[in-house]
Amino acid sequence: MPTQRADARRNYARLLAVAEQEIAAHGADASLEQIGRIAGVGSATVRRHFPSRHALLDAVFRGLIETLADRARDLADAADARAALLEWLTAVNGYVATMRGLAIALTRDCTAAPTEAHEHCASARLAEAGEPLVRRAAKEGAVAPDVTIGDLLALITGIALATEHHSDPAADATRLLRLAVAGVSPRRGETVGRVAERC
């Protein structure tokens, strides 16, 4: 029996890894059958772990959000509050730009129907994780005092949606974020171009 549990854990981890790649490539409509084939498991195994597409998307997106939340906690006591915030925003931007469907999930209201589990409160979880970084950066004068975590996540979501179908969405999203940061958090005495280069 322990062997079966270990096999089940391996199958689950493999399915999640493949699903993340397939969703990045094909969006939320990625084929469950194709994910199972690539992972080397049958459709019954896929359905046992993820009884619906929503369940699979929920698991993938939840994992990504928790990775970003962990990164925010790691950066909470960094010496440079501005650098910590920008590093975290760059990480968020990278995930949202390359994981098709995550940007849409971040636009959903937390009152979404329970059947839409993968969309439920993704933005609230990210906001909760990033708020201390924004608050500390504002306290140290590194961002304008009226900038909120909601503003920054909305900006990143907009960038991801605007670049989703570009040939290199990650690169274009990074460039646009750098341009935006120049307006949100310029260093004194630097031009917009210089700030964009330093992000």
C-alpha positions as CSV (number, residue, x, y, z in Angstrom):
1,M,0.0,0.0,0.0
2,P,2.7,2.6,0.8
3,T,4.1,1.9,-2.7
4,Q,0.7,2.8,-4.2
5,R,0.7,6.1,-2.2
6,A,4.2,6.9,-3.4
7,D,3.2,6.2,-7.0
8,A,0.1,8.4,-6.6
9,R,2.3,11.2,-5.2
10,R,4.7,10.9,-8.1
11,N,1.8,10.8,-10.6
12,Y,0.3,13.9,-9.0
13,A,3.6,15.8,-9.1
14,R,4.2,14.7,-12.7
15,L,0.7,15.8,-13.8
16,L,1.1,19.2,-12.2
17,A,4.5,19.8,-13.9
18,V,3.2,18.8,-17.3
19,A,-0.1,20.8,-16.8
20,E,1.9,23.9,-16.0
21,Q,3.9,23.5,-19.2
22,E,0.8,22.8,-21.3
23,I,-1.2,25.7,-19.8
24,A,1.7,28.0,-20.4
25,A,1.7,26.9,-24.0
26,H,-2.1,26.5,-24.7
27,G,-3.9,28.4,-22.0
28,A,-6.7,27.3,-19.8
29,D,-8.1,25.1,-22.6
30,A,-5.1,22.8,-22.6
31,S,-6.2,19.2,-23.3
32,L,-6.5,17.0,-20.2
33,E,-5.9,14.0,-22.4
34,Q,-2.7,15.4,-23.8
35,I,-1.5,16.3,-20.3
36,G,-2.1,12.7,-19.3
37,R,-0.3,11.3,-22.4
38,I,2.8,13.5,-21.8
39,A,2.8,12.6,-18.1
40,G,2.6,8.9,-19.1
41,V,-0.6,8.2,-17.3
42,G,-4.1,7.1,-18.4
43,S,-7.2,9.3,-18.4
44,A,-8.5,7.5,-15.4
45,T,-5.5,8.5,-13.4
46,V,-5.8,12.1,-14.5
47,R,-9.5,12.2,-13.5
48,R,-8.7,10.5,-10.1
49,H,-6.4,13.4,-9.2
50,F,-8.2,16.1,-11.0
51,P,-11.9,15.3,-11.5
52,S,-12.5,18.5,-13.6
53,R,-10.6,21.1,-15.6
54,H,-11.3,23.6,-12.8
55,A,-9.6,21.3,-10.3
56,L,-6.5,21.1,-12.4
57,L,-6.3,24.8,-13.1
58,D,-6.9,25.5,-9.4
59,A,-4.0,23.3,-8.4
60,V,-1.6,24.8,-11.0
61,F,-2.5,28.4,-10.3
62,R,-2.6,27.9,-6.5
63,G,0.9,26.4,-6.7
64,L,2.2,29.5,-8.6
65,I,0.5,31.9,-6.3
66,E,2.0,30.2,-3.2
67,T,5.5,30.3,-4.8
68,L,5.1,34.1,-5.3
69,A,3.8,34.5,-1.7
70,D,6.8,32.6,-0.4
71,R,9.1,34.9,-2.4
72,A,7.4,38.0,-1.0
73,R,8.0,36.6,2.6
74,D,11.7,35.9,1.7
75,L,12.1,39.6,0.5
76,A,10.2,41.2,3.5
77,D,13.4,42.0,5.4
78,A,15.7,42.8,2.5
79,A,18.0,45.8,3.1
80,D,16.7,47.7,0.1
81,A,12.9,48.0,0.2
82,R,12.7,49.4,-3.4
83,A,14.8,46.6,-4.8
84,A,12.8,44.0,-2.9
85,L,9.5,45.2,-4.2
86,L,10.8,45.4,-7.8
87,E,12.3,42.0,-7.6
88,W,9.0,40.6,-6.5
89,L,7.0,42.5,-9.1
90,T,9.4,41.2,-11.8
91,A,8.8,37.6,-10.6
92,V,5.0,38.1,-10.6
93,N,5.2,39.7,-14.0
94,G,7.2,36.8,-15.3
95,Y,4.7,34.2,-14.1
96,V,1.6,36.1,-15.3
97,A,3.1,36.8,-18.7
98,T,4.1,33.3,-19.4
99,M,1.3,31.3,-17.7
100,R,-1.7,31.8,-20.1
101,G,-4.9,32.1,-18.1
102,L,-3.4,33.4,-14.9
103,A,-3.9,37.0,-15.9
104,I,-7.6,36.3,-16.4
105,A,-7.8,34.6,-13.1
106,L,-6.3,37.7,-11.4
107,T,-9.1,39.8,-12.9
108,R,-11.8,37.8,-11.3
109,D,-13.7,39.0,-8.2
110,C,-13.3,36.9,-5.1
111,T,-17.1,36.5,-5.0
112,A,-16.8,34.3,-8.1
113,A,-18.9,31.1,-8.0
114,P,-17.3,28.2,-6.1
115,T,-17.3,26.1,-9.3
116,E,-14.7,28.5,-10.6
117,A,-12.2,27.4,-8.0
118,H,-9.1,28.3,-10.0
119,E,-10.2,31.9,-10.2
120,H,-11.3,32.3,-6.6
121,C,-9.3,34.9,-4.8
122,A,-6.0,34.5,-6.7
123,S,-5.7,38.3,-6.8
124,A,-6.5,38.6,-3.0
125,R,-3.8,36.1,-2.1
126,L,-1.2,37.9,-4.2
127,A,-2.3,41.2,-2.8
128,E,-2.0,39.9,0.7
129,A,1.5,38.7,0.0
130,G,2.7,41.8,-1.7
131,E,1.1,44.4,0.5
132,P,3.9,44.5,3.1
133,L,6.5,45.1,0.4
134,V,4.6,48.0,-1.0
135,R,3.9,49.4,2.5
136,R,7.6,49.3,3.4
137,A,8.7,50.8,0.1
138,A,6.2,53.7,0.6
139,K,7.4,54.2,4.1
140,E,10.9,54.6,2.9
141,G,9.9,56.9,0.1
142,A,10.7,54.3,-2.6
143,V,7.3,54.5,-4.2
144,A,4.7,57.3,-4.3
145,P,2.6,57.2,-1.2
146,D,-0.7,56.7,-3.1
147,V,0.5,53.6,-4.9
148,T,-1.3,50.4,-3.8
149,I,-0.6,46.7,-4.3
150,G,-3.9,46.6,-6.2
151,D,-2.6,49.3,-8.6
152,L,0.6,47.3,-9.2
153,L,-1.2,44.0,-9.7
154,A,-3.7,45.6,-12.1
155,L,-0.8,47.1,-14.0
156,I,0.9,43.7,-14.3
157,T,-2.3,42.0,-15.3
158,G,-2.9,44.6,-18.0
159,I,0.7,44.1,-19.3
160,A,0.2,40.3,-19.5
161,L,-3.1,40.6,-21.3
162,A,-1.6,43.1,-23.8
163,T,1.4,40.9,-24.6
164,E,-0.1,37.4,-24.3
165,H,-0.1,36.8,-28.1
166,H,3.3,38.4,-28.8
167,S,6.0,36.2,-30.2
168,D,8.0,36.7,-26.9
169,P,5.5,37.7,-24.3
170,A,7.9,37.5,-21.3
171,A,10.4,39.8,-22.9
172,D,7.8,42.4,-24.0
173,A,6.1,42.2,-20.6
174,T,9.4,42.8,-18.8
175,R,10.2,45.8,-21.0
176,L,6.7,47.3,-20.3
177,L,7.0,46.7,-16.6
178,R,10.4,48.6,-16.6
179,L,8.8,51.5,-18.4
180,A,5.9,51.6,-15.9
181,V,8.3,51.4,-12.9
182,A,10.0,54.5,-14.2
183,G,6.8,56.3,-13.5
184,V,5.8,54.5,-10.3
185,S,9.2,54.5,-8.5
186,P,11.8,56.7,-10.1
187,R,15.1,57.3,-8.3
188,R,15.8,60.9,-7.6
189,G,17.8,62.6,-10.4
190,E,17.3,59.7,-12.9
191,T,15.5,59.9,-16.2
192,V,12.8,57.5,-17.2
193,G,15.2,55.6,-19.5
194,R,17.8,55.2,-16.8
195,V,15.3,53.8,-14.3
196,A,14.0,51.4,-16.9
197,E,17.5,50.1,-17.5
198,R,18.1,49.5,-13.8
199,C,14.9,47.5,-13.0
